[in-house]
Amino acid sequence: MSKKQIKDLWGWLNEITLYKTPVENISEASWDKWNSYVVNRYVSMDIRYIELANYVQTIPYDNKQQLYQIYREMIPKSKVFLKYLKSRTKKRPATLVEYVAKHFECGLGEAEEYIDILRDHGTRKVLYDMGMDEKEVEKLLKK
């Protein structure tokens, strides 16, 4: 009997949630496509499986078969869409944060909060007050 070939992450996610092929029936080449970190990340995106993913992350990533076996047994058999959620916060230019920190004489973390509070208009005013010209301000604040 030939062993099952799993080609990518999506194949592994389908194995965990839908097909549930026993470990011994999966080819060795397929295990090279397994990425414990990414599988944990996707599984944790479903609110029903957050605690399970949290537990599984305590197991060393190189125990691929063990991780697969736990997910296979603990996640109910059904077609599941595990949507990857990205952060909605945008990374601000480090120089912008440094200017605001310098202006308010505070740390970088506090400066990030000030930028949120001041929003675009208030941050723009702070930069103008520091003597920056319009071109520099636009470059720092561009979205």
C-alpha positions in Angstrom: 0.0 0.0 0.0 1.4 3.4 -0.9 1.6 6.1 1.7 -0.2 9.4 1.4 1.6 12.4 0.0 0.9 15.8 1.5 2.3 18.6 -0.6 1.9 21.8 1.5 0.5 23.6 4.6 -3.0 23.5 3.3 -2.8 19.7 2.8 -1.6 19.4 6.5 -4.4 21.6 7.7 -6.9 19.4 5.8 -5.3 16.3 7.3 -5.7 17.7 10.9 -9.3 18.8 10.4 -10.9 16.5 7.8 -9.1 13.5 6.5 -7.3 12.4 9.7 -4.9 9.9 8.1 -3.0 7.8 10.6 0.7 8.8 11.1 2.0 5.5 9.8 0.1 6.0 6.5 1.9 9.3 5.7 5.0 9.3 3.5 8.4 10.5 4.9 8.7 13.1 2.2 5.4 14.7 3.4 6.9 15.2 6.9 9.5 17.5 5.3 6.6 19.8 4.3 5.3 20.0 7.9 6.0 23.3 9.7 5.0 23.1 13.4 5.2 26.8 14.0 2.9 27.7 11.0 0.4 24.9 11.7 0.1 26.1 15.4 -0.3 29.6 14.1 -3.2 28.7 11.8 -4.9 26.4 14.3 -4.8 29.1 16.9 -6.7 31.5 14.7 -9.9 29.5 15.4 -11.3 30.5 18.7 -12.4 26.9 19.4 -8.8 25.7 19.2 -6.8 28.4 21.0 -6.3 26.4 24.2 -5.4 23.3 22.2 -2.8 25.3 20.2 -1.5 26.8 23.3 -0.9 23.4 24.8 0.6 21.9 21.7 3.1 24.8 21.5 4.7 23.4 24.7 5.8 20.3 22.8 9.1 20.6 20.9 8.6 21.5 17.3 10.7 18.7 16.0 8.2 16.1 17.3 6.2 16.4 14.1 4.3 13.1 14.4 3.3 13.8 18.0 2.0 17.3 17.2 0.1 15.9 14.2 -1.4 13.1 16.3 -2.6 15.5 19.0 -4.3 17.8 16.6 -5.7 14.8 14.6 -7.3 13.4 17.7 -8.4 16.6 19.4 -10.0 18.5 16.5 -13.4 17.2 15.5 -13.6 15.8 11.9 -15.1 18.6 9.7 -14.2 20.9 6.9 -12.7 24.0 8.7 -11.5 27.3 7.3 -8.6 28.5 9.4 -8.3 32.1 8.4 -5.0 33.8 9.2 -5.7 37.1 10.9 -3.2 39.9 10.4 -2.6 42.8 12.7 -4.4 46.0 11.7 -1.9 48.3 13.3 0.5 49.8 10.9 4.2 50.1 11.7 5.2 53.7 12.1 8.6 55.0 10.9 11.1 54.8 13.8 12.2 58.4 13.1 8.6 59.7 13.6 8.4 58.0 17.0 11.8 59.3 17.9 10.8 62.9 17.1 7.6 62.7 19.1 9.6 61.1 22.0 12.1 63.9 21.8 9.4 66.6 21.7 7.5 65.2 24.8 10.7 64.0 26.5 9.4 60.5 27.0 10.1 56.9 26.0 9.4 55.4 22.6 6.5 53.4 23.9 4.8 56.5 25.3 5.5 58.3 22.1 3.6 55.6 20.2 0.6 56.2 22.5 0.9 60.0 22.0 0.8 59.5 18.2 -2.4 57.5 18.6 -3.9 60.1 20.8 -2.8 63.1 18.7 -3.8 61.4 15.5 -2.6 62.8 12.2 -3.4 66.5 12.8 -1.8 66.7 16.3 1.3 64.8 15.2 1.6 67.1 12.2 1.5 70.2 14.5 4.2 68.7 16.8 6.5 68.1 13.9 5.9 71.6 12.5 6.6 73.0 16.1 9.9 71.2 16.0 10.8 73.2 12.9 10.3 70.6 10.2 9.1 71.6 6.7 6.0 70.3 5.0 7.9 67.9 2.7 9.6 66.2 5.7 6.4 66.0 7.7 4.5 64.4 4.7 7.3 61.9 4.3 7.1 60.8 8.0 3.3 60.7 8.0 2.6 59.0 4.6 0.4 56.0 5.0 
